[in-house]
C-alpha cells in the first residue's frame, strides 16, 4: 500500500535529478510503498533529457509530471494533487538533497510517535540538513509533513512565492499549528553549492537572486500580517 509520496521539482538538471532519485530508491526501506513524482516545467530546455533519462525503478509508482509551472513551487503544488488517497507522509525532495538509509521507515516512525492519525493531526517534521542547527530557532526548513498538515495549510509551499522565503513561511505555519517536531539525529544532507557539494548553475540562479529575495520578503511580511491565513 502506498503510504509515502516524494515530490521532486527539478529544472535543467536531468543527470543530477536522476542521481538523486536513484539514491532515494536505493536507501528506501519499502520502495513499493512510495509514489515518486518528478515535477517539471514545460519550458525546461532539458525536458527531453528528463523524458528519455528515466530508467527502470522499483517505486510503487513513478510519474514525470509536466505542466505550465514556472517555478519549483508551482511544480510541486501541482504534482502533489495527484497523490494516492492512502498517502500519509509527504516529502519534498530536491536535486541537491540527500537522504539517510531507510529514510521512509525513519520518517514514518517519527510520525507514529506523535500521532495516531496522519489524516487528522497535523505534523511537520524538522530534520537536520547537515549544516543548520535544529535545536533552536527555525533551523532547516525542508517540507516534510503528514497528510493532515498538507490539507490544513493547502500547499507544500505557499504559491504566492517565487522561491525565497517560502520555506520560512511553511515553518511559521507549522509553529502556529503547534505541529513542529524536531528530529536532529535524522540527517537529510543539503548538498548546497555553498558547501562545494553541487556546482553553481543556472538553476541555482533561477531561485537565488535579488529579485526573488525582494519578492519573497514582501510576500512574507504581507502573509505575516495576515497570520499566514490560518
Short mmCIF file of the C-alpha atoms (twelve columns), coordinates in Angstrom:
data_MODEL
# 
_entry.id   MODEL 
# 
loop_
_atom_site.group_PDB 
_atom_site.id 
_atom_site.type_symbol 
_atom_site.label_atom_id 
_atom_site.label_alt_id 
_atom_site.label_comp_id 
_atom_site.label_asym_id 
_atom_site.label_seq_id 
_atom_site.Cartn_x 
_atom_site.Cartn_y 
_atom_site.Cartn_z 
_atom_site.pdbx_PDB_model_num 
ATOM 1   C CA . UNK A 1   0.000  0.000  0.000   1 
ATOM 2   C CA . UNK A 2   1.229  3.485  -0.852  1 
ATOM 3   C CA . UNK A 3   1.957  5.447  2.341   1 
ATOM 4   C CA . UNK A 4   4.657  7.892  1.225   1 
ATOM 5   C CA . UNK A 5   4.804  10.493 -1.554  1 
ATOM 6   C CA . UNK A 6   8.058  12.078 -2.704  1 
ATOM 7   C CA . UNK A 7   7.610  15.272 -4.706  1 
ATOM 8   C CA . UNK A 8   10.801 16.228 -6.543  1 
ATOM 9   C CA . UNK A 9   10.710 19.515 -8.501  1 
ATOM 10  C CA . UNK A 10  13.614 19.916 -10.911 1 
ATOM 11  C CA . UNK A 11  14.730 22.223 -13.717 1 
ATOM 12  C CA . UNK A 12  17.671 21.975 -16.101 1 
ATOM 13  C CA . UNK A 13  19.343 19.144 -14.200 1 
ATOM 14  C CA . UNK A 14  18.251 15.772 -15.597 1 
ATOM 15  C CA . UNK A 15  21.501 13.976 -14.698 1 
ATOM 16  C CA . UNK A 16  21.534 15.298 -11.142 1 
ATOM 17  C CA . UNK A 17  17.801 14.672 -10.710 1 
ATOM 18  C CA . UNK A 18  18.068 11.000 -11.657 1 
ATOM 19  C CA . UNK A 19  21.157 10.532 -9.485  1 
ATOM 20  C CA . UNK A 20  19.088 11.905 -6.610  1 
ATOM 21  C CA . UNK A 21  16.131 9.670  -7.419  1 
ATOM 22  C CA . UNK A 22  18.327 6.571  -7.555  1 
ATOM 23  C CA . UNK A 23  19.804 7.403  -4.149  1 
ATOM 24  C CA . UNK A 24  16.347 7.771  -2.615  1 
ATOM 25  C CA . UNK A 25  15.312 4.491  -4.205  1 
ATOM 26  C CA . UNK A 26  18.473 2.670  -3.089  1 
ATOM 27  C CA . UNK A 27  18.130 3.835  0.520   1 
ATOM 28  C CA . UNK A 28  14.392 3.224  0.764   1 
ATOM 29  C CA . UNK A 29  13.173 0.553  3.173   1 
ATOM 30  C CA . UNK A 30  9.953  -0.198 1.278   1 
ATOM 31  C CA . UNK A 31  10.086 1.366  -2.198  1 
ATOM 32  C CA . UNK A 32  6.854  -0.335 -3.213  1 
ATOM 33  C CA . UNK A 33  5.080  1.796  -0.596  1 
ATOM 34  C CA . UNK A 34  6.377  5.023  -2.154  1 
ATOM 35  C CA . UNK A 35  4.995  7.109  -5.005  1 
ATOM 36  C CA . UNK A 36  7.599  9.368  -6.626  1 
ATOM 37  C CA . UNK A 37  6.743  12.457 -8.657  1 
ATOM 38  C CA . UNK A 38  9.333  14.289 -10.738 1 
ATOM 39  C CA . UNK A 39  7.713  17.714 -11.204 1 
ATOM 40  C CA . UNK A 40  8.872  19.622 -14.297 1 
ATOM 41  C CA . UNK A 41  8.103  22.811 -16.218 1 
ATOM 42  C CA . UNK A 42  7.046  22.506 -19.841 1 
ATOM 43  C CA . UNK A 43  9.512  25.250 -20.855 1 
ATOM 44  C CA . UNK A 44  12.541 23.403 -19.470 1 
ATOM 45  C CA . UNK A 45  15.150 23.166 -22.280 1 
ATOM 46  C CA . UNK A 46  16.258 19.815 -20.831 1 
ATOM 47  C CA . UNK A 47  12.765 18.329 -20.877 1 
ATOM 48  C CA . UNK A 48  13.503 15.631 -23.451 1 
ATOM 49  C CA . UNK A 49  16.568 14.552 -21.489 1 
ATOM 50  C CA . UNK A 50  14.328 14.051 -18.475 1 
ATOM 51  C CA . UNK A 51  11.833 12.078 -20.526 1 
ATOM 52  C CA . UNK A 52  14.471 9.816  -22.066 1 
ATOM 53  C CA . UNK A 53  16.674 9.545  -18.997 1 
ATOM 54  C CA . UNK A 54  14.205 7.697  -16.814 1 
ATOM 55  C CA . UNK A 55  15.452 4.174  -16.157 1 
ATOM 56  C CA . UNK A 56  13.658 1.274  -14.545 1 
ATOM 57  C CA . UNK A 57  12.757 1.869  -10.919 1 
ATOM 58  C CA . UNK A 58  11.091 -0.076 -8.166  1 
ATOM 59  C CA . UNK A 59  8.906  2.574  -6.570  1 
ATOM 60  C CA . UNK A 60  5.248  1.739  -6.135  1 
ATOM 61  C CA . UNK A 61  4.551  4.367  -8.787  1 
ATOM 62  C CA . UNK A 62  6.793  6.819  -10.640 1 
ATOM 63  C CA . UNK A 63  5.408  9.819  -12.507 1 
ATOM 64  C CA . UNK A 64  7.080  12.502 -14.589 1 
ATOM 65  C CA . UNK A 65  4.622  15.343 -14.124 1 
ATOM 66  C CA . UNK A 66  4.981  18.160 -16.673 1 
ATOM 67  C CA . UNK A 67  2.915  21.341 -16.703 1 
ATOM 68  C CA . UNK A 68  2.931  25.080 -17.301 1 
ATOM 69  C CA . UNK A 69  4.613  25.849 -13.982 1 
ATOM 70  C CA . UNK A 70  7.359  28.477 -13.986 1 
ATOM 71  C CA . UNK A 71  8.775  27.878 -10.505 1 
ATOM 72  C CA . UNK A 72  9.572  24.830 -8.433  1 
ATOM 73  C CA . UNK A 73  6.861  25.873 -6.008  1 
ATOM 74  C CA . UNK A 74  4.240  25.839 -8.728  1 
ATOM 75  C CA . UNK A 75  5.512  22.468 -9.968  1 
ATOM 76  C CA . UNK A 76  5.439  20.768 -6.559  1 
ATOM 77  C CA . UNK A 77  1.992  22.130 -5.705  1 
ATOM 78  C CA . UNK A 78  0.642  20.778 -8.992  1 
ATOM 79  C CA . UNK A 79  2.210  17.335 -8.618  1 
ATOM 80  C CA . UNK A 80  1.037  16.803 -5.039  1 
ATOM 81  C CA . UNK A 81  -2.587 16.983 -6.145  1 
ATOM 82  C CA . UNK A 82  -2.119 13.536 -7.729  1 
ATOM 83  C CA . UNK A 83  -1.015 11.644 -4.626  1 
ATOM 84  C CA . UNK A 84  -2.711 8.436  -3.581  1 
ATOM 85  C CA . UNK A 85  -5.635 8.656  -1.134  1 
ATOM 86  C CA . UNK A 86  -3.687 6.316  1.165   1 
ATOM 87  C CA . UNK A 87  -0.571 8.515  1.347   1 
ATOM 88  C CA . UNK A 88  0.187  9.589  4.927   1 
ATOM 89  C CA . UNK A 89  3.639  11.184 4.581   1 
ATOM 90  C CA . UNK A 90  4.698  13.798 2.015   1 
ATOM 91  C CA . UNK A 91  8.363  14.601 1.384   1 
ATOM 92  C CA . UNK A 92  9.600  17.357 -0.925  1 
ATOM 93  C CA . UNK A 93  12.964 16.322 -2.324  1 
ATOM 94  C CA . UNK A 94  15.443 18.314 -4.435  1 
ATOM 95  C CA . UNK A 95  18.346 17.722 -6.801  1 
ATOM 96  C CA . UNK A 96  20.821 18.574 -4.017  1 
ATOM 97  C CA . UNK A 97  19.054 16.801 -1.155  1 
ATOM 98  C CA . UNK A 98  20.398 13.512 0.129   1 
ATOM 99  C CA . UNK A 99  18.691 11.032 2.415   1 
ATOM 100 C CA . UNK A 100 19.635 8.596  5.192   1 
ATOM 101 C CA . UNK A 101 19.298 4.819  4.967   1 
ATOM 102 C CA . UNK A 102 15.699 3.655  5.347   1 
ATOM 103 C CA . UNK A 103 14.502 7.268  5.255   1 
ATOM 104 C CA . UNK A 104 10.881 6.231  4.677   1 
ATOM 105 C CA . UNK A 105 10.749 3.924  7.701   1 
ATOM 106 C CA . UNK A 106 12.525 6.520  9.840   1 
ATOM 107 C CA . UNK A 107 10.043 9.269  8.974   1 
ATOM 108 C CA . UNK A 108 7.008  7.033  9.395   1 
ATOM 109 C CA . UNK A 109 8.380  6.009  12.783  1 
ATOM 110 C CA . UNK A 110 8.650  9.689  13.763  1 
ATOM 111 C CA . UNK A 111 5.014  10.227 12.803  1 
ATOM 112 C CA . UNK A 112 3.906  7.190  14.793  1 
ATOM 113 C CA . UNK A 113 5.388  8.730  17.947  1 
ATOM 114 C CA . UNK A 114 3.352  11.928 17.671  1 
ATOM 115 C CA . UNK A 115 0.014  10.962 16.181  1 
ATOM 116 C CA . UNK A 116 -2.374 8.066  15.846  1 
ATOM 117 C CA . UNK A 117 -3.964 9.502  12.710  1 
ATOM 118 C CA . UNK A 118 -1.936 11.164 9.949   1 
ATOM 119 C CA . UNK A 119 -5.138 12.307 8.277   1 
ATOM 120 C CA . UNK A 120 -6.388 14.304 11.273  1 
ATOM 121 C CA . UNK A 121 -3.460 15.576 13.373  1 
ATOM 122 C CA . UNK A 122 -1.038 17.947 11.536  1 
ATOM 123 C CA . UNK A 123 2.653  17.094 11.894  1 
ATOM 124 C CA . UNK A 124 5.621  18.988 10.423  1 
ATOM 125 C CA . UNK A 125 8.939  17.151 10.791  1 
ATOM 126 C CA . UNK A 126 12.135 19.175 11.220  1 
ATOM 127 C CA . UNK A 127 15.206 17.067 10.436  1 
ATOM 128 C CA . UNK A 128 18.865 18.026 10.108  1 
ATOM 129 C CA . UNK A 129 20.223 19.185 6.751   1 
ATOM 130 C CA . UNK A 130 23.824 18.640 7.867   1 
ATOM 131 C CA . UNK A 131 24.602 22.338 8.005   1 
ATOM 132 C CA . UNK A 132 21.996 24.235 10.060  1 
ATOM 133 C CA . UNK A 133 21.393 23.718 13.815  1 
ATOM 134 C CA . UNK A 134 17.989 22.171 14.538  1 
ATOM 135 C CA . UNK A 135 17.808 22.675 18.280  1 
ATOM 136 C CA . UNK A 136 16.719 26.321 18.263  1 
ATOM 137 C CA . UNK A 137 15.045 28.889 16.040  1 
ATOM 138 C CA . UNK A 138 13.628 27.971 12.674  1 
ATOM 139 C CA . UNK A 139 16.608 25.791 11.703  1 
ATOM 140 C CA . UNK A 140 16.469 23.711 8.493   1 
ATOM 141 C CA . UNK A 141 13.169 24.100 6.695   1 
ATOM 142 C CA . UNK A 142 12.500 21.105 4.494   1 
ATOM 143 C CA . UNK A 143 8.924  20.365 3.521   1 
ATOM 144 C CA . UNK A 144 8.352  17.111 5.411   1 
ATOM 145 C CA . UNK A 145 4.788  16.717 6.621   1 
ATOM 146 C CA . UNK A 146 1.939  14.336 7.157   1 
ATOM 147 C CA . UNK A 147 -1.248 14.378 5.132   1 
ATOM 148 C CA . UNK A 148 -3.184 16.340 7.773   1 
ATOM 149 C CA . UNK A 149 -0.637 19.185 7.740   1 
ATOM 150 C CA . UNK A 150 -0.718 19.444 3.952   1 
ATOM 151 C CA . UNK A 151 -4.507 19.508 3.846   1 
ATOM 152 C CA . UNK A 152 -4.662 22.047 6.668   1 
ATOM 153 C CA . UNK A 153 -2.371 24.614 5.002   1 
ATOM 154 C CA . UNK A 154 -3.376 23.689 1.441   1 
ATOM 155 C CA . UNK A 155 0.092  23.634 -0.136  1 
ATOM 156 C CA . UNK A 156 3.601  22.197 0.077   1 
ATOM 157 C CA . UNK A 157 4.970  25.737 -0.153  1 
ATOM 158 C CA . UNK A 158 2.829  28.841 -0.423  1 
ATOM 159 C CA . UNK A 159 2.152  29.578 -4.118  1 
ATOM 160 C CA . UNK A 160 2.477  33.339 -3.579  1 
ATOM 161 C CA . UNK A 161 6.275  32.978 -3.540  1 
ATOM 162 C CA . UNK A 162 8.640  32.573 -6.469  1 
ATOM 163 C CA . UNK A 163 11.256 30.795 -4.329  1 
ATOM 164 C CA . UNK A 164 12.888 32.559 -1.387  1 
ATOM 165 C CA . UNK A 165 11.121 32.812 1.986   1 
ATOM 166 C CA . UNK A 166 8.662  30.041 1.072   1 
ATOM 167 C CA . UNK A 167 10.368 27.654 3.490   1 
ATOM 168 C CA . UNK A 168 10.281 30.297 6.245   1 
ATOM 169 C CA . UNK A 169 6.564  30.693 5.591   1 
ATOM 170 C CA . UNK A 170 5.929  26.954 5.913   1 
ATOM 171 C CA . UNK A 171 7.774  26.872 9.226   1 
ATOM 172 C CA . UNK A 172 5.705  29.788 10.545  1 
ATOM 173 C CA . UNK A 173 2.540  27.929 9.585   1 
ATOM 174 C CA . UNK A 174 3.798  24.862 11.455  1 
ATOM 175 C CA . UNK A 175 4.596  26.913 14.570  1 
ATOM 176 C CA . UNK A 176 1.116  28.430 14.607  1 
ATOM 177 C CA . UNK A 177 -0.443 24.982 14.247  1 
ATOM 178 C CA . UNK A 178 1.735  23.626 17.058  1 
ATOM 179 C CA . UNK A 179 2.836  20.955 14.598  1 
ATOM 180 C CA . UNK A 180 6.660  21.189 14.706  1 
ATOM 181 C CA . UNK A 181 8.572  18.094 15.807  1 
ATOM 182 C CA . UNK A 182 12.371 18.288 15.714  1 
ATOM 183 C CA . UNK A 183 14.409 15.179 14.896  1 
ATOM 184 C CA . UNK A 184 18.020 16.435 14.830  1 
ATOM 185 C CA . UNK A 185 19.583 12.972 14.590  1 
ATOM 186 C CA . UNK A 186 17.904 12.300 11.243  1 
ATOM 187 C CA . UNK A 187 20.096 13.868 8.539   1 
ATOM 188 C CA . UNK A 188 18.912 14.683 5.021   1 
ATOM 189 C CA . UNK A 189 22.097 16.267 3.714   1 
ATOM 190 C CA . UNK A 190 21.698 19.557 1.867   1 
ATOM 191 C CA . UNK A 191 24.437 19.343 -0.749  1 
ATOM 192 C CA . UNK A 192 24.326 23.047 -1.423  1 
ATOM 193 C CA . UNK A 193 26.760 24.844 -3.707  1 
ATOM 194 C CA . UNK A 194 27.905 26.966 -0.738  1 
ATOM 195 C CA . UNK A 195 29.404 23.786 0.730   1 
ATOM 196 C CA . UNK A 196 31.141 22.897 -2.521  1 
ATOM 197 C CA . UNK A 197 28.955 19.807 -2.938  1 
ATOM 198 C CA . UNK A 198 26.978 20.916 -6.018  1 
ATOM 199 C CA . UNK A 199 28.293 23.327 -8.676  1 
ATOM 200 C CA . UNK A 200 26.661 26.736 -9.045  1 
ATOM 201 C CA . UNK A 201 24.468 26.709 -12.136 1 
ATOM 202 C CA . UNK A 202 21.580 28.489 -13.869 1 
ATOM 203 C CA . UNK A 203 19.048 26.591 -11.761 1 
ATOM 204 C CA . UNK A 204 20.521 27.984 -8.543  1 
ATOM 205 C CA . UNK A 205 20.494 31.440 -10.103 1 
ATOM 206 C CA . UNK A 206 16.857 30.949 -11.082 1 
ATOM 207 C CA . UNK A 207 15.847 30.684 -7.418  1 
ATOM 208 C CA . UNK A 208 18.632 32.536 -5.566  1 
ATOM 209 C CA . UNK A 209 18.743 36.075 -6.879  1 
ATOM 210 C CA . UNK A 210 17.986 39.581 -5.612  1 
ATOM 211 C CA . UNK A 211 14.625 39.771 -7.368  1 
ATOM 212 C CA . UNK A 212 13.457 36.526 -5.735  1 
ATOM 213 C CA . UNK A 213 14.780 37.731 -2.385  1 
ATOM 214 C CA . UNK A 214 12.871 41.008 -2.561  1 
ATOM 215 C CA . UNK A 215 9.695  39.362 -3.839  1 
ATOM 216 C CA . UNK A 216 9.848  36.764 -1.087  1 
ATOM 217 C CA . UNK A 217 10.450 39.312 1.643   1 
ATOM 218 C CA . UNK A 218 7.418  41.353 0.603   1 
ATOM 219 C CA . UNK A 219 5.133  38.327 0.423   1 
ATOM 220 C CA . UNK A 220 6.378  37.052 3.781   1 
ATOM 221 C CA . UNK A 221 5.653  40.351 5.540   1 
ATOM 222 C CA . UNK A 222 2.202  40.523 3.969   1 
ATOM 223 C CA . UNK A 223 1.335  36.957 4.984   1 
ATOM 224 C CA . UNK A 224 2.705  37.577 8.467   1 
ATOM 225 C CA . UNK A 225 0.240  40.456 8.852   1 
ATOM 226 C CA . UNK A 226 -2.495 38.019 7.788   1 
ATOM 227 C CA . UNK A 227 -1.283 35.402 10.302  1 
ATOM 228 C CA . UNK A 228 -0.390 33.268 7.280   1 
ATOM 229 C CA . UNK A 229 -4.100 32.834 6.537   1 
ATOM 230 C CA . UNK A 230 -4.519 30.344 9.359   1 
# 
